[in-house]
Amino acid sequence: MKWKIFLIIAVISTAAYINSLQNSFHFDDQHYILENPYIRDLSNIPSFFISPKYSSFEKGFTSHYRPLLVTSYALNYAVGGLNPAGYHVVNLLFHVGAAFLVFLIVEAMLSSSEQVAGSRKNVGELGNSEQATRSRFKDLPATCYLLPATSFIALAAALIFAVHPFNSEVVNYITARSSVMCSFFYLLAFYFWVLFRSKKTSYLYLSSLLAFVLAMLTKEIAITLPVMLFLYDCYYPPLLSSPHKGGREKESRYLLPDLDRPKGLSLLLRATYSLSYLPYILLVIIPYLAYRSLVYGSIAGSWNRDLYTNLLTQSKVLLKYLQLLFFPSGLTIEHDIRISSVFFDTAVIITIVSILVIIGIAYLLFRLGGIWKLVSFFIPWFFITLLPTTLIPLNAILQENRGYLAGIAFAVFAGICISKLPRRLLLPVLVFLALVYSFLTVQRNLAWKDDYSLWADAVAKAPQSARAHDNLGLAYIGKGECDLALAEFNRTLELHLGYYLAYYNAGVVYQLQGKLDMAVSSYEECIKINPSYFRAYFNVGIVYKKRGELDRAIAAYEKAVSLDPRHPFVYNNLGVALMEKGDLKQAEVVFKKAIQIYAGYDKAYYNLGNLYYSVKDYGRAAEAYGTALKIRPEHGDANEMLRLTRAKLGSK
């Protein structure tokens, strides 16, 4: 039966996302995938686990240790190069897997609830799952369209999660794979834990621990899993078992929270169950945090907001996530959330009161018991899974993909609400809701078609966002509409005068237009605001060289190298400038450095050949040109120079 459920979820999810598979790369995909040379060689995979420097083209975006995520990009590249369809397919597969795990988890938790209830009532062997359902959830039918009630609720939750438009970002935005991939392993670890608590089999425990390791190697948000495991045990205390004659096990009359057992036994059992969480902390979390501290110098990295301000602001973000889940209108890659720095801000007070009310509702539902206990469990799930992004100040205040794992709470709530309807309405309402959500998801996919459609949509929904205008300007550059691009960059600076990327991007436009003086001015403004942005030094070096200012060009390239020494193209340009200046010895060193970083860089071999040709070292020149042609056979200049070099060698 479960494989049929999986097929239903997979087919419906694919139908909702089929129009997204040809959508382009976006935003952070540029430096994580498109420009990242390290993912283009599978032999680099072990290095991903040693150092985070391979995770991005830009040094400023290597503050995450996510080796498994980067490995997935490398595998994608090995199979399909830079065709975005392959990357979208992988994201979709993880999303389908996560939705199926929602089904398995909800079904297992409801079954676990029945078993605990049966043990408390001393009803003996439950055997018949429909009878158990009827005894535990008297207000539900035993079966719903040939499925046990528990399975129908789980399927409803999974389908809503699968097609809800709030989750569209993790499929359309390839870099958001970090969220969907981590969530898949997080849910897998949680599911194995639920099974472990009911079946007490060691391999399930080890499977949960391994899945947790994989989640942590994908994204940092997985760190909350031990808290959720503890909370699960509080909500659904595990049944204890004792050896029975003949090697069989029988259920004990004692449950973990019961107070009628001997005091000493109670303390011992609590200590025993507490030990089961320790490997998650000692073997995974502590080594992970130690690694971050060793590599980055701190656990959380640098912040652009203080904790107090961030907490006040994120309280509004939590409520915004709930609004988008219940009423999925206004979905966008860029939400304009104003920073709050004082507690007595009306929006902050309303938000905090709302959160306290929700927590109160969770307690009342817990006391109510029955099926509502599951809803109660997923209310703290919502807040706890969002805890890392709530506590740690991040550049983007709100991103929809961060709420992906937390959004399961809404899906479960919706699934249970549907189950409370009259039996004749169960399937029609579920189908109607799935169709509405699927339609909204299909529409949302259209916004992700390309950079222009994505950022035009963002500007329309968040017109006061500097980042949205800046990225719309980049989209205009891609369309060749430079004047419109400059207008967007100017609007960006009106909204945020210190937005250094707007100066840099304007410099790119001026450079394309041949307005070199204005390009230099823009790059210099960018550098004033952010002196560590290596791209600005590299580009201004190109402009200086075009203007014949070799010393300034060399100085700019050397500064770019000092800021981020990982890029062969910077060394290549520096080598060319040094050659033109006449410093051939240093130019040779620089070209070889470029080749050392990237052995497949044909331009460096070609320019090294030119250097050897200029000093009449025709043997090494021919070798360098030949290597350039092996890498790129269509390299016309290298082919011509190799012909001339061989002619020189033949004349000797």
N, C-alpha and C positions, 0 to 999 in steps of 0.2 A: 504493500500500500504506500509506503513512504516514497518509493521511487516515482510513483504516479503523482504524488504531491509535488515532488521536485520538478517533474516535467511541467506540471501546471504553472508553477512559479516561474520556471525558466521561459516557457513559451509566452506567457503574459508579459514578463519583463522585457523580453526581446522585442515584442510587438510595440511596447511603449518607447523603446530606445533605438529602434532600427534606423530612424532618421538622424541619429546622432553620430553614426559610425564614421561618416566622412567629414565631420566637423574638424576644424583646424586646431593646431597647437595654439595656446594662449599664455600670455603673461609670464609667470615663472617657468613655464615649459621651455622658454627661450634659453635660459642659462642652465636649467637642470637637465635638459635633453638635447635640444637642437644644437647648442654650441658646446656641449660637454664632450670633449674628445675621449674621456676615460671610459665612457660606456660603449665605445666602438670596438673594444677589444676584450673578449671574454677572459683573456689571461689576467686582466686587471681585477677580476672579482675578488681574489683573496685580499687585495689591497683595500677594498672597500671596508673590510672588517677590521683593518689595522688603523686606518686614518680616515677622518671625514673630509679631508681636502679633495677627495675625488668626487664628492657628491655634486659639485656645481662648477660651472665655468668661472663664476665670480667668487672670489675669496670671501666676500661679505655674506655669502649665503651658505657657508660651510659650517654653520654653528649647530647643525643637527647631526646626530649620529644615527643614521638610518641605513645601515649597509644592505639589509635585505631589500629595501625599496630600490636602492640604486642597482642592485643585482637584477631586479625585475626589469628595469629600464635596459640594462645591457642585454638581457635575453630577448627583449622585444626588438632591440636594434639588430641583433644577430639574425633574427628570423625575417624581419620586414624592413630593416633600415629605418628611414624616417617617414614611413607611411603612417599617418595618424590613426588609420583604421585599426591596425593591430593593437595599438596602445588602448584605444577605446574598448576593443573587444575584451582585453584583459581586465580593465576596470569593470566592465559589465559582468564578467564572470565572477569576480569577487563580490559584486553587489548581489548577484543571484545566489551565490553561496551564503552570504550574510542573511539574506531573506529566508532561505531554507533553514538556517540555524535558528532564526527567530521562531519558525514553526516548531522545530525540535525542542527548543528550550521551553517554550510556553506549554507544549504538550507534556513534557517531562515534569515541569513544575506543578502543573495541575494534577498529574498522576501522583507525584510525590505528596501533594497535599491530601489526596485521597487516602494514601497509604498511612500517613500519620494519623489522619482522622480515624481510620479503621483500627489502628493500634490502640488509640486512646479509648475507643469504645469496646475494645476486646472482642471484636467481631470475628476474630480468627482469620482464616484465609479469605481474601477478597475475591480472588478468582475471576469472576465476571466483571469486566471493566465497566459495562453499562450499568450493572447493579451498583457498583461503587460510585459511579457518577451520580446516580439517582439518590443514593444515601447521603452524599456529600453536598450536592448542589440540587436541592429538591425543586428549585424553581426553574430548572433547565430540563429540556427533554433528554431522554437517554441517548437518542440518536438524532442527527441533523443531516438529512439527505445522505443516508447510508454511512455517515461518519459518526463515531462517538462524539458527544458534545464537546469534550476536551479537544479533540482533533479539529472540529469545525472552528472553535474559537482560535486555535493556533493557526489554522489556515487563513482565517480572516485577518488576523494580525500580520501574518507574513505577506499576504497579498497587498494589504494597505501600505506596509513598509516598502514593498517592492516597487510600487508604481506612484508613490507619493511624490509630487513635484519638488518638495523640499530637498529630496535626495538626488535630484538631477545633477547637481554640481559634481558629485563624486564620479559620475560616468563621463560627463562632458569635459571636465577640467582634469587633464591627465595628471598633473602634479598633485591633485587631490586624491590620487591613489594611496597616498600615505594614510588618509583617513579610512578609506574603504578596505584597504588591505589589512591595516592594523585591526579594524573592527571585526573583520572575518576571523582573525586568529584570537582576538579577545573573546568573541562569542564561542568559538570552538573550545577555548580553555574553560569558559564558564559552563558550557554544555557537558564537557567531560567531568567537571566537578559535580554537577547535579547527578549524573549517573553514578559517580563514585560514591556519593553520600547514600544512594539508595542500594547500590550493589556491593559496595565495599571491596572492589577489586583493585589491586595495586596498579595494574597497567592503566586503568582509567585515571588514577592519580598522576602517574608519570606522564600520561598523554596530556593532561591538563597543564602540567608544569612545562612540558615542551612547547605547547601552543603558546603559553605565556612568554616564553623566551622569544619565539618568533614574532609575537606582537611587539615586544620591547625593541627588537631589532628593526622594526618597521616604523614605529612612531612612539614618542614619549608618553602619549596619553594613556598607554596601557598600564602605567604605573598604578592606576586606581584599582586594578583587578583584585588584589588581596582584600581590599575593603569590601568589595562586592561579594566575595566568597564568604567573608565573615558575616555580612548582612544576610546573605542567603541562609546561613546556618542559624541565625537568630530568628528569621521568619519561618523557616522550615527545618526544625531541629532534626538531625539524623537519627534514624532508628538504630538502636544498639542490638547486637546479636551475640549470642554465646554458643560455644560448641555444644553439639547435641550428640548423643550416642550414635555411633555409626558414621561420624564425620560430618553429618548434616548440621545446619544451623537452624536455630529457632529464634523468633523475635523475643526480646526481653520486654518485660512490662515497663521498663524504665525508659523514658525519653530524656534527652539532655536537659530541658528546662524544668522537669518535674521536681517537686520539692519533697516527695514522699519516700525517696531513697535514703539510705544511710548517708550521713554527712560526709564521712571519709570517702566513700565511693563517689559521691557527687563531685568533690574537689578533684579526685583523681581523673575522673572522666573529662571534666572541663580542661584540666591540664593536658590530657592526651589529645583532645581535639584542638587545643591551641597550638600544639606542636606541628600540626599539619600545615599551618600557614607559614612556618619559619623558612622552609626551603624557598618559597617565593620571594621572601625578603632577603635571606642570607646568600642564596645562590644566584639571584637575578638582580634584584633592585639595588642592593648595596654595591656589588661589582659595577653595575651600570653607572651609578652615581659617582663612584670612585674614578671610573674612566673619564667621565665628563669633567670632574674636578682636575684630573691630571692633565687632560688635553687642553681644556679651555681656561683653566685657572679658577673656575667657579662652576657650581652646579647649574645655575639658571641663566648664566650669561648676562650681558648688559641689558639694561632696561631704559626705555624712553619715557616711562611714567613711574611714579612711586606707587608702592603697594596700596596705600590708602585710596589714592585717586583711582587706581585701576579697579579696586573692589567696588567702589561707588558706581563707576561706569559700567562694569560688567554685570552689576545687579540689573541694570536696564537691558543689557544684552540677553540675559537669561529670560526675561519676560518677552523680549522680541522673538527669541527662538520659539517660545510657546505660541505667540501670535501667528508666526509663519507656519507652524504645524497645524494649528486649528483652522486658520484662514490663510491658505497659501497664496496670498496676493502680494505683489510687490517684491517678488523674488528677483535678486540681482547679484552680480558679483561684487558690487560696492554699495554697502549700506552706510548712510551718513548718520553716525551715532555721535552725538556731542559728548565731550568729556565732562564729567562732573567731578568737582574737587571739594565740594562742601556737602555735609550730610543733610543740611536743611534746604535741600533742593527739592521742589515739589515732585518732580519726576522720580527722584531717588526714594523719597518717602513712600510714594504710591507703590513703587516697585517692591520695596522691602516689606511693606504691609501685605502686598499680594503674595509674596513668597512665604511669609509666615502663615497666611491663610491656607496656602497650598500644603504646607507642612502639617498644619492642623487637620486638614482633610485626610492626609495620609494616615495620621494617627487614628482618626475616627473609622476609616476604612479597615485598618488593621484590627480594631476592636470589633468591627462588624463581622469580620471573618468571612468564611466561604470564598466565593470567587473574587470578592472585592479585596481580599488579602493580596491577591496578585497585583491588582492595580496599586495598592498601597506600597508594595515592594518596588514597583517601577517608578514611583515618584522620587524617592531618594536616588534611584538609579540615574534619573535625569540629571540631578544636581551633582552627584558624585562623579559621573563620567565627564562632566564639564569642568570639574574642579581644577585640573591643570591650566586650562586656558582662562579660567576665572581668576586664578591667583597670579599667574605669571603675565606681566605686561608684554603684549606682543604688538608688532607694528600695526597690523590690521586689527581694529577693535572687534569686528564681527566678520566671520566668514561662515557661510552656510554649511560647508563641509565639516566644520568643527562640531556641529550639532548632529552629525549623522548617527553616531552611536547613541546619543541621548534620545534621539527621535523615536527609538524603539518604544519608549514609554507611551507616546501617543498612539502608536500602532496597536499596542496591547489594550490600551483603554478603549480605542475604537472597536476592536474585535470583541471585547466583552460587552460593550454597549449594544452592538448588533445582536449578540446572543440573547439579549434580554427582550428582543422583539418577539411578537407572536410567530409561531413556527412558519406560517405561510409567507411571512415577510423576510425571513432570514436570508435566503438566497437572492431574491430580487434586490434587496437593499445592498447586499455585498457587491453584487454585479454592478448596480448603478454607481456605487461609490468608486469601485475600481475603474469603471469607464470614465467617470468624471476626472479622477486623478490622472488616468492615463492620457486623456485629452490635454490636460494642463501640462503634463510632462512633455508630450509631443510638441506643444507650443513653446515650452521653455527650451527645448532642444534647438529650435530654430534661432533663438537668440545667440546660441553658441556657435553658429555656423562659421563665422570668421571674426577677426578682431573688430572690424567696423560694426557689425551687428551687435556684438557683445557690449562694446563700450558706448555705442549710441544708446543702447538700452539702459546702460548704467547711468549715463548723464541725464537721461530723461527721468530716471527714478531718484537720482541723488545729484541734483544740479549744483549743489554747494560742495561737492567733493572735488578737491584738487587732483587727487589721483585719477579719478574717472576722466576728467578733462585732459590730463596729461596722456593717458593711454589712448584716448580718442584721437589725440594729435598724432601718436605713433601709427594708428590705423590709417589716418589720412596720408602719412608718409608712404605707407605700403600701397596706397591707391594712386600715388603720384600727385596728390593735391597738396602741394607745399604751402600755399597761402592759407588754406584752411587749417593745416597743421600748426602753422605759426599763430593763428588766431586762438587755437586751443591752448597752446603753451602760454600765451599772454594771459588768457583767462585763468589758467592754473596759477600763475604768479599773482594775479589779482586776489585769488582766494588764499594763497599761501606763498608769501614772498620768499620764504626760505626753502622752497621746493627745488632742490638742486638739479633734479632730473629734468625739469622743464628747461633750465638753461642749457643743459647738455644736449637735449633733444633739439632745441632751437639751433644750437651750434651745428648739429648734423644737417639740418635743413639748409642753413646758410652755406655749409661746405658743399652740399649737393648743387646749390645754385651758383657756386663759384664766388660767393661773397666772403672771401677769406678773412678780411679784417673783422667783419661782424661775427664770423665763426669763432675767431680767436677771442673776441670780447666775451662771447657767450660761454666758451669753455673756461675762460679765466674766472668768470662769475661763479660757475659751477665749482671750480676748485677752491674759491674763497669760502664757500659754504661747506663743502665736503672735501678737505684736502687729501682724503684717502681714497678717492674714487679714481682707480687706475685708468678706466676707459677715457676719462677726460684728458689725462696726460698723453695717452696714446694718440687720440684723435688730434689734439693740438700739435703733437709732434709731426703728424702727417701734413698739417697746414703749414707749419714752420718750414718743412722741407720743400713744399711746393713754392713757398716764397723765397727759397734759396738761403734760409737762415739755418745752416747745418748745425752750428753749435747749439742753438736753442732747441732744434729738433732732437739732437743727441741727448741733451739734458732732460728733455721731456720723456724720451723713451727710457732712459736710465731710471728716472723717477717711477715710471710705470712698472718697470722690472722690480724695483725695490719694494713697491707696494704689493705686487702679486707676481712672484717669479715663476709661475707655472705655465706661462703661455708662449708657445713657440713663435707665434706671429709677431709678438713684440720684439723678440730677439732678432727675428728676420729683418724687420724694418730698421732696427738699430744697426744691424750688420751692413745693410745697404748704405745708410747714412755715413757710417765709418769708412766704408769703401770710397765713397765720393769725397770724403775729406782726405783720404790717402792713408788712413791708419789701417793697413791691410792685415797686420798681425792680430790686432784686437778684433777686427771684423771676422777673421777666421775662427777665433775663439768663440765669438758670439753665434756664428752660424752652426758650429758644432754643438753648442749648447741647445740651440733650437732642435737639432736632430736628436740629441740625447733625450729631450723631453718627449718628442713625437717622431719616431723613426719613419713614419709614413708621410712626412711633410715635404712634398716635392719642391715647393718654392725654395726652401732652405738649401736643398741639394743643387737646384739650378743656380742660385746665387753663389753658392760655394764654388760651383764649376766656373762661373764668370770670374771669380776672384783668382782661381788657379790659372785660367786662361790669360788674365791680364798680366800675370808674372811669368807667362810662357811655360808653366808647369802642365804641359798638355796631357800627360799620362793621368794625373789625378783629376784634371778637368774632365777628361773623357769618362773616367769612372763616376764622377759626380753627376754628369749629364745622363749617363746610362741608368743610374739609380733613379733619377727623377723620372725618366721615361718608363721604367718598370712600374713605378707607382702610378704614373698617369700617362699612358701611351699616347694620348691625344695632345700632349704638351708640345705645341708647334715650335715654340722658341727653343726648347731644350733639344728637339730633334735637329733644328737648323744648326745650333751651336755644336752639337755632337758631330755633324757632318763636317763643319769647318775645322773642328779639333782633330778629327781623323785625317783630314787633308794635311794639316800641319805635321802630324806624326808621320804621315807617309812621305813627306818631302824631306824628312831628316835622313 
